[in-house]
């Protein structure tokens, strides 16, 4: 008999002991972890460390060491490193054909605001630009290109405000 075969009451007891929440919450978060893993996002756009509001300390993200997302910020969108997304979109030269091929700068922001899972499409676009090596940056960013996108990472502060307010 495996854990899946246990009655929900026993699963709730185990989940309450481990995470102080119901089994349904744990199960939904585990499914979301699998969904995010299937996205195969570049390490540039994900957080390895997140602030836990429950434990009041920095902890490995739920995909590294599982904890329900409610123990962090209660939003899976905060797993995304929005600083790196914003920085890359700012560096791209949307006058170029391959850069504006899918969306404009504002359309990317709008799509990501409507659904954070659109990061999967943006990540594919990033990988396309990275591996094809087409000229895609504004002249000022030509030399640095994709370098140092990770240096803007912050485990505590999310840049979700950028999606809401659209400041560049």
N, C-alpha and C positions, 0 to 999 in steps of 0.2 A: 504494500500500500504506500503510495507516494503522497506528497503534500497536496497535490491536486485532488486526490480522492477524499481528503478530510472534509467533514461538514463545515459549513461557513462559520458556525459558532467557534469551532476550534481554530480555524484560520484567523478569526478576529482576535482570539486570545493571544495567539503567537504574534500577530501584527501589533497588537497593543503592547505586548511585552517588549518587542524589538523597537518599534517606532512611535508608539503612543498614538496610533490611528487605526482605522478599520482596514480589513483586508481589501476591500474594494478600492480604497485609495492607493494602497501598495500595488495592487494588480494593475490599475490604470497607469501608474507611474512607471512600472516595469514595461508595460506595453509601449509607452512613449519613449523609454530608453531604447527599446528595440527599433522603433521607428526612426529615431535620430541616428542610431548606428547604421541603419540601412541607407541613410542619406550620404554616408561616407564624406562628411564635410572636411575640408582642409583645416589643419590645426590653426591656421591664421584666424579663422572665424569662430572658434569655440573657446570656452573658458575651461581651464584645468582646475582652477581654484575659485570658489565662490564664498561669499559671506553668508553665514548661517544666522538667521535671525533667532532661531531657537537656541542654539548653543553659544551665540555671541562670539564667534571666532571664524577664521577662515578654514574652510574644509575642502577636500577634494570634491570636484563636481559629481553629481549623481551618476554620471556615466563611468566614472573611475571607481568610486566607492559608493554604492547605492545608499541613498537616503531619499525619502519622499521629497518632492520639490517644495512642499509646504514648509519644510524645515529650513528652506533657503528664503526665496522671495515669493514663492507661490506662483511663479510664472516661468514656464519653460522658455519663453522668449528671452529671459535673462541669461540663459546658457550661451546665447550668441554674443560674440564680442562685437558690439555695435560700433565701438570706436574704430576698429579695423575696417569694417564695412564702409563707414562714413569716410574714412581717410582714403580708401581705394576709389570710391566714387568721386571724391574731390580731385584726385590725381588724374583721373581719366579725361582724355580730350574727346568730348562728344562731337567735335567737328569731323572726326575721322569715321570712315565708313564702318569699320569693324567694331568700333566702340558703340555707335548708335544703332547697330544692326538689330538688336533686340528691343531696347528701350532707351529713352532719354534719362538723364539724371533724375529728373522729377518723377518720371514714371517708375523708376526703380524704387525710389523712396516711398511712393504711394503703394506699390505692390507689397513692399516689405511691411509697411504700416498696416495694411489690410490683413495680412496673414504672415506671421513671422516664418512660417514654413517655406515661404518663397525663397528663403536663404539657400535652399537646395538648387534652385535655378540660378541664383546669383553665383553660387559656388561653381556650378558648371561653366558659367560665363567666365569666371575668374580663371579656371583651369584651361579653358580654350585660349584665353589671351596669354596665359603663362607659357603654355606648351607650343603654341604656334609662333610666338615671338613677333607678332605683328606690331608695328609702331602704334602705341595706344595712349601715351601719356602727354600731358601738357608739356610744352618746352621746358618749363622750370623743373619738372619732375622726371625728365628724360633720363638723367644719369642715375637717380636713385631707384626709379621704377617700382618694383614690388618689394624692394628691401625696406626693412624697419617697420613693416606694418604691425608686427607683433610687439614693438616697443611701446605702443599706445595702450596696451592691455592694462586693465585695472580690475583686480578681483572684487573690489567693493562697489565702485561706481558704475552703473550701467548707463549707456548712452541712448536709452530708449527715448529720451526727450527729443533726440534728433528726428525720430520718426514722427513724433507728435507735432513738433513746432517747425520742422523743416529748415532749421538754421544750418548754413554751410559755413 
